[in-house]
Amino acid sequence: MSLKFGAFMAPFHSLTEDPTTALWRHLELIEWLDTLGIEEAWLGEHHSGGFSPVASPELLLAAAAERTRRIKLGTGVVSLPYHHPYTVAGRLVQLDHQSRGRIMMGVGAGVSPADAYMLGIEAADQRRRMAESLDVVVQLLNSTEPVTVKTDWFELREARLQLRPYTEQGFDIAVAGAGSERGMRLAARHGLGSLTFAGRPGMRDLPLAPLWRAAEDEAAKCGTTVDRSKWRVAVCLHIADTREEALNQVRPGMTHWFKECVRDTFGAPATLPVGREVDAAVEAGTVIVGSVDDAIESIERMLQESGGFGTLLVNTHDWATREQVKHSFELLARYVAPHFNGSLAGIRASQRWVAANRDRFALEGGAAAKAAATTGA
């Protein structure tokens, strides 16, 4: 199975940066990823906390679709409990048409308790609401039959979408999960893809292999199928020309992000030794920071331990400068991705063939030159 690569843009930014500029920088980065041939870019939805000021990923993705040619664009994620499922499905289908079939739909329960609180949603209801909404969204996208359903928080009466998805097979839908079986099982219940957040600095996530076994178990119970090629795994990754350069580039930014965002703002139960945050996270394998060879080795280990997945997504943070982030993605596209997607096989085989036969070719070429000189032809 060939491994694809993409970017997962939560997105996180320093509270010292102008938010308007940050929004435009998202679009510039997606353009660069498209130029490099990176397959996917995902943008998240958040409403509080300051570090992630994108309230509507669909708006940015619509702008990105106008600026790019081939990269697929995903909501990473739409928080289903915050929206009526009919409008969620309708917006994504419209965006699917605007992008001529390049849209992906990532869904989740909503990661921020503060967002749910402001919307009057009890934290205990978020996952139930997500499951109820996803049931309806899948029906609306996959069937032309009218949908009538009533819950304690939304109602549909003979509802159907005016527009169908742009392509006959529809667009990819991925259910997000942060290191637990819950999201994997919900995705498997509908035969959908999964988006797993792995390798979060200072966090203890379940190993990937048991997560996939949970998906297979749920699919067997529900009579659906799951496909590893539709499993996306998001990790923190930064590459530079050398390991030391990579570590030096991200140390100040990751330390600031961990303290100000993870610990002091959201109060996540994450621990890293003060002053050694980056080095400890690298040693623990929860982030990938290093050279091209380091990245290849770490990704190979992830694939082996998990049994394989379809796409590796790079969590983008403002840990390094903009140019360093762009260079990291360039190294990923030029040297890491080819190691996993098979694009080097043909040129390497050709080189080996020419090298193995060079004496024969030289002899034949020399004989032809001699004959031409003798005959004057």
URRA-V41754 format. One record per residue. SS is DSSP state (hx for helix, st for strand, lp for the rest). PHI is phi in whole degrees, 0 to 359 (999 if undefined). OMEGA is omega as a letter, one per 20 degrees, with the letter a starting at -180 (999 if undefined). Layout:
SS_PHI_OMEGA + SS_PHI_OMEGA
//
This chain:
lp_999_r + lp_287_a + lp_269_r + st_261_a + st_227_r + st_205_r + st_236_r + st_250_a + st_255_a + lp_306_i + lp_257_r + lp_253_r + lp_219_r + lp_293_r + lp_287_r + lp_268_a + lp_263_r + lp_300_a + hx_295_r + hx_296_r + hx_299_a + hx_299_r + hx_298_r + hx_291_r + hx_291_r + hx_302_a + hx_296_r + hx_297_a + hx_293_r + hx_296_r + hx_301_a + hx_295_r + hx_298_r + hx_297_r + hx_299_a + hx_285_a + lp_90_r + lp_298_a + lp_283_a + st_220_r + st_218_a + st_239_r + st_234_a + lp_264_r + lp_240_r + lp_217_a + lp_230_a + lp_202_r + lp_98_r + lp_84_a + lp_279_a + lp_230_a + lp_269_r + lp_262_a + lp_272_a + lp_225_r + hx_299_a + hx_299_a + hx_295_r + hx_292_r + hx_293_r + hx_297_r + hx_293_r + hx_296_r + hx_298_r + hx_288_a + hx_263_a + lp_237_a + lp_246_a + lp_227_a + lp_298_r + st_275_a + st_236_a + st_232_r + st_279_a + st_230_j + st_226_r + st_278_r + st_277_a + hx_301_a + hx_297_a + hx_273_a + lp_224_r + lp_289_a + hx_299_a + hx_294_a + hx_288_r + hx_300_a + hx_298_a + hx_296_r + hx_296_a + hx_291_r + hx_294_r + hx_299_r + hx_295_r + hx_299_r + hx_290_a + hx_299_a + lp_267_a + lp_56_r + lp_88_a + lp_254_a + st_264_r + st_235_a + st_242_r + st_261_a + st_231_r + st_205_a + lp_274_a + lp_101_a + lp_270_a + lp_257_r + hx_300_a + hx_293_r + hx_301_a + hx_297_a + hx_299_a + hx_297_a + lp_271_r + lp_74_a + lp_255_r + lp_288_a + hx_303_a + hx_292_a + hx_264_a + hx_297_a + hx_288_r + hx_297_r + hx_297_r + hx_299_a + hx_298_r + hx_296_r + hx_293_a + hx_297_r + hx_306_a + hx_287_r + hx_302_r + hx_297_r + hx_298_a + hx_297_a + hx_281_a + hx_258_a + lp_223_r + lp_264_r + lp_288_r + lp_294_a + st_248_r + st_236_a + st_203_r + st_223_r + lp_238_r + lp_281_a + lp_222_r + lp_206_r + st_217_r + st_232_r + st_237_r + st_46_a + st_270_r + lp_212_a + lp_278_r + lp_291_r + lp_265_r + lp_267_r + lp_307_a + lp_299_r + lp_255_a + lp_300_a + lp_279_r + lp_78_a + lp_252_r + lp_295_r + st_238_r + st_234_r + st_264_a + st_275_r + st_208_a + lp_256_r + lp_69_r + lp_227_a + hx_285_a + hx_303_a + hx_294_r + hx_297_a + hx_291_r + hx_294_r + hx_297_a + hx_295_r + hx_303_a + hx_254_a + lp_69_a + lp_261_r + st_282_r + st_238_r + st_234_a + st_253_r + st_270_a + lp_242_r + lp_64_r + lp_277_a + lp_305_r + lp_80_a + lp_256_r + lp_254_r + lp_261_r + lp_296_r + lp_301_a + hx_291_a + hx_302_r + hx_297_r + hx_296_r + hx_292_r + hx_298_r + hx_296_r + hx_296_r + hx_295_r + hx_297_a + hx_292_r + hx_298_r + hx_296_r + hx_292_a + hx_263_a + lp_72_r + lp_249_r + lp_233_r + lp_237_a + lp_228_a + hx_300_a + hx_294_r + hx_259_r + st_263_r + st_251_a + st_238_a + st_257_r + st_224_r + st_274_a + st_217_r + st_216_a + st_239_r + lp_225_a + lp_295_r + lp_226_r + hx_297_a + hx_297_r + hx_300_a + hx_299_a + hx_296_a + hx_296_a + hx_292_a + hx_259_a + hx_304_a + hx_296_a + hx_291_a + hx_291_r + hx_300_r + hx_297_a + hx_300_a + hx_297_a + hx_288_a + hx_282_a + hx_265_a + hx_295_a + hx_277_a + lp_277_a + lp_269_a + lp_265_r + lp_61_a + lp_294_a + lp_284_a + lp_237_a + lp_228_r + lp_217_a + lp_296_a + lp_299_r + lp_90_r + lp_231_a + hx_303_a + hx_294_a + hx_298_r + hx_293_r + hx_294_r + hx_293_r + hx_298_a + hx_281_r + lp_80_a + lp_272_r + st_223_r + st_246_r + st_227_a + st_166_a + lp_275_r + hx_303_a + hx_297_r + hx_298_a + hx_295_r + hx_299_a + hx_298_a + hx_293_a + hx_292_r + hx_300_r + hx_295_r + hx_299_a + hx_296_a + hx_293_a + hx_291_a + hx_274_a + lp_92_r + lp_113_r + lp_213_a + lp_271_a + st_219_r + st_260_r + st_255_r + st_266_r + st_294_a + lp_264_r + lp_231_r + lp_271_r + lp_281_r + lp_243_r + lp_289_a + hx_301_a + hx_295_r + hx_292_r + hx_296_r + hx_296_r + hx_293_r + hx_300_r + hx_293_r + hx_295_r + hx_297_r + hx_299_a + hx_289_a + hx_279_a + hx_236_a + hx_274_a + hx_304_a + hx_300_r + hx_295_a + hx_251_a + hx_256_r + lp_81_a + lp_289_a + lp_271_a + hx_301_a + hx_293_a + hx_289_r + hx_291_r + hx_296_r + hx_296_r + hx_297_a + hx_296_a + hx_294_r + hx_295_a + hx_298_a + hx_291_a + lp_247_a + hx_296_a + hx_296_r + hx_297_a + hx_296_r + hx_294_r + hx_296_r + hx_295_r + hx_294_r + hx_294_r + hx_295_r + hx_295_r + hx_294_r + hx_296_r + hx_296_r + hx_295_r + hx_292_a + hx_289_a + hx_271_a + lp_75_a + lp_271_999
//
